[in-house]
Amino acid sequence: MEINTKVDQLLGQMRTAQSLASKLTARVGRDAAVDGATKPDFAAALKASIDQVATAQSKAQGLTQDFELGKPGVQLHDVMINMSKASVQFQQMVQVRNKLVSAYQDIMNMHV
């Protein structure tokens, strides 16, 4: 049950981060329109999120390997939590990719 609680907490944190990110993006967009500054770079944001997912996966893989080798201080619950975090982040990235592909296809199917 403890793992379920931690996964629920992680999902709650992700939802909170998502709402904060959307508020920040809206505010940055308004500020850029007022100041005449450049808009946030979508490619950079996408690359940063992909790098974050890759980091989470490599951390989970490293902890798994350390646990399998019997290194002291590596607990099974830490391994499982990090694997779950990496899995959720990867699934989120796949869903974003699916939405982007769907939007691209919708745009390409528009008649001009």
RORODREN-326201 format. One line per 5 residues: number of its first residue (from 1); their letters; for each residue x, y, z of C-alpha. Coordinates in steps of 0.5 Angstrom, whole numbers. Example, Ala and Ser with C-alpha at 12.3 -4.5 7.8 and 13.67 -1.06 7.14 Angstrom:
% RORODREN-326201
1) AS) 25,-9,16; 27,-2,14 $
***
This chain:
% RORODREN-326201
1) MEINT) 0,0,0; 6,5,1; 8,4,-6; 1,6,-8; 1,12,-4 $
6) KVDQL) 8,14,-7; 5,13,-14; -1,17,-12; 3,23,-9; 7,23,-15 $
11) LGQMR) 1,24,-20; -1,29,-15; 5,33,-16; 5,32,-24; -2,35,-24 $
16) TAQSL) 0,41,-20; 7,42,-24; 2,41,-30; -2,47,-28; 3,51,-26 $
21) ASKLT) 7,50,-32; 1,52,-36; 0,58,-32; 7,60,-33; 7,59,-40 $
26) ARVGR) 1,64,-41; 4,69,-37; 10,69,-41; 6,69,-47; 3,75,-44 $
31) DAAVD) 9,78,-42; 13,77,-49; 7,80,-52; 8,87,-48; 15,87,-48 $
36) GATKP) 16,85,-55; 21,79,-53; 22,73,-56; 17,67,-55; 19,61,-51 $
41) DFAAA) 22,56,-55; 18,50,-56; 24,45,-59; 28,47,-53; 22,46,-48 $
46) LKASI) 21,39,-52; 28,37,-51; 29,39,-44; 23,34,-42; 26,29,-47 $
51) DQVAT) 32,29,-43; 29,29,-36; 25,23,-38; 32,20,-40; 35,22,-34 $
56) AQSKA) 30,19,-30; 30,12,-34; 38,12,-33; 37,13,-26; 32,7,-25 $
61) QGLTQ) 36,3,-29; 42,5,-25; 39,3,-18; 36,-3,-21; 43,-5,-23 $
66) DFELG) 46,-3,-16; 40,-7,-12; 42,-13,-17; 49,-13,-15; 47,-13,-7 $
71) KPGVQ) 50,-6,-6; 49,-3,1; 44,2,2; 40,1,-4; 33,-1,-2 $
76) LHDVM) 27,-5,-6; 22,0,-5; 27,6,-8; 28,2,-14; 21,0,-15 $
81) INMSK) 19,8,-14; 24,10,-19; 22,5,-24; 15,7,-23; 17,15,-24 $
86) ASVQF) 21,13,-30; 15,9,-33; 10,15,-32; 14,20,-35; 15,16,-41 $
91) QQMVQ) 8,14,-42; 7,22,-41; 12,23,-47; 9,18,-51; 2,21,-50 $
96) VRNKL) 5,28,-52; 8,25,-58; 1,22,-60; -2,29,-59; 3,32,-63 $
101) VSAYQ) 3,27,-69; -5,28,-69; -5,35,-69; 0,35,-75; -4,30,-79 $
106) DIMNM) -10,35,-78; -6,41,-80; -4,37,-86; -11,35,-88; -14,42,-88 $
111) HV) -16,44,-95; -13,51,-97 $
***
